[in-house]
Amino acid sequence: MSRPSPAGPRSTLFVLLLVAALPVFFLALGANSIWDANEAFYVETPRQMVLTGDYVHPTFNALERFNKPVLSYWIVAGLYHAFGVSVEVERWGIAIGAMAIVFAAFLIGRALRSTATGVLAALLIATAPRIVFFSRRIFIDVYITAFMSLALACFVLAMRDEARRRRYLTLMYVVIGLGVLTKGPMAVLLPGAVALAWLAVERRLGDLRRLMIVPGALIVLAIAAPWWIAVGLTDPHGWQHLTEFFVGENVGRFSSSMTGGRAPWFFLGVLFGDFLLPWAPLLAVVIVSAWRARRQPADPARSLRRLLWIWIGVIVVGFSFSASKEDLYIFPVVPAAAALIADALIRARFGLDDRAIRIGLNVIAAGFAAAGVFVLVYLTSGYYRIAAAHTIAVLLILTSVTALAFFLRRAAVAGFAVLAAGAILLNYFFVLRVLPDIERLKPVPALAGTIRTQGSPKRSVGWVNVALPSLVYYVDTAVTALDGTRHAVEYFRMYGEPWVIMGEPEWVELQSKVPGLCVRDRRRLFDTRIADVIRGIPPPEVLLVAKCKGAEKSGPSTASFPPRR
């Protein structure tokens, strides 16, 4: 593999844009309530660890939670100890994980071609609105992506730098171990499959002897195994938890669908049009350009590019065979994809030397205008209106027109810089104006406020056929999941002050069976599809049902936090 070339004149421009892009990850982190459902687990479970002092047996909603390893909870619990318990503090943890992804992209891009390539790869990630959004709500997937991407970067550096090979391999096994303690065996199986496939393609299988496999396995076990051993030895059902995780959670998700029927090509749409928008379409262009260039004279970076494509291919194809398909399953491909796009942009001088790249950048610029029109048409009024919609629409359209003007004059780098600057400004508007504004659409804080202000300390809380996990954090008590209206009838008769969240059909069925009930609050769910936005159809309502005022009576209540073991 080639060593990185010296930084080109574009590096200063890319660095300035990157410096402008990164602060948004840390701004206004406490301005938004918890996103159901993923984030709720990583806010509340560490809080229980701090309250109980039990860092071995994670709990959520008064139940043990062993479907994921413990490292994510430990990271947040450590931040809670240092800075106090809050949603903002938890999100500092996610933002730090996002910075690790950006750094991994820089390392990979720098090894691929130059410092400028590395900075550009980092910039592509830092300007992608979807990644900014993930860095404020998806703790575990941000961290598994960070650890797997750092493992890839360490492998690249180890293969390139013989003098520091053992050091980089040791670091690689450390981050793999952290990945296993974050999400499980995929953190070692996928990188291992990629390394084996790449060495086979490069006809370097003999290099397996130089990868420190036995010491590396011991490093991974030393990091990941102690917690599982502690669970097995201290919990009466510890070894059952082990079986349920390694077999049920991993093999079960692969062999049986938990996400509904999704086509085998589901991840292709995610890869080319989701995580790295607005830049993702360039990845398809890069594939075309790479195919056309396959017969050109040997490029010293070609071997590393093959490694990155194998990394993307193994992850995308591997999960395409899974019965369960979630877009975040392939999130670890992002730094490799960003590095390939950055490399192609610099090699092609941002399209001056490659017509396909030039067309791709013009399509992206036109996409900004299309997004601006969408905002003007669908997000300036009605239920789905957003703050600063007109300003955002003007920003998007102005970015598009300015970038297209530069591309027309063949000022390709300037045109790209305009697109990047427009994406950066969009992210700031999104974080500082849009996210605080859409808090009015989130049901849980308002419902929890009604329960806290109108209920007594003896209240009990449940839900029927709807799950809003963040409610557990906001009402600071266990929430009972009721299996249909029949169970809800028993619940209302059993407890003196029950509060239950349900849909309209459940309420219609329930009110004739339990007299003296009232709807004490109603809110719309925060669950919207693009088709609903276009048609202007608000999401369905959920109702907060309790006994009518004056009808409450004393009685037993559910267990409150902290749960007792």
Secondary structure, 3 states (H helix, E strand, C coil): CCCCECCCCCHHHHHHHHHHHHHHHHCCCCCCCCCCCHHHHHHHHHHHHHHHCCCCCCEECCEECCCCCCHHHHHHHHHHHHHCCCHHHHHHHHHHHHHHHHHHHHHHHHHHCEHHHHHHHHHHHHCCHHHHHHCCCCHHHHHHHHHHHHHHHHHHHHHHCHHHHHHHHHHHHHHHHHHHHHHCCHHHHHHHHHHHHHHHHCCCHHHHHHCCHHHHHHHHHHHHHHHHHHHHHHCCCHHHHHHHHHHHHHHHHHHCCCCCCCCCCHHHHHHHHCCCCCCCHHHHHHHHHHHHCCCCCCCCCHHHHHHHHHHHHHHHHHHHCCCCCCHHHHHHHHHHHHHHHHHHHHHCHHHCCCHHHHHHHHHHHHHHHHHHHHHHHHCCCCCCCCCCHHHHHHHHHHHHHHHHHHHHCCCHHHHHHHHHHHHHHHHHHHHHHHHHHHHHHCHHHHHHHHHHHHCCCCCEEEEECCCCCHHHHHHCECEEEECHHHHHHHHHHHCCCEEEEEEHHHHHHHHCCCCCEEEEEEEECCCCCHHHHHHCCCCCEEEEEEECCCCCCCCCCCCECCCCC
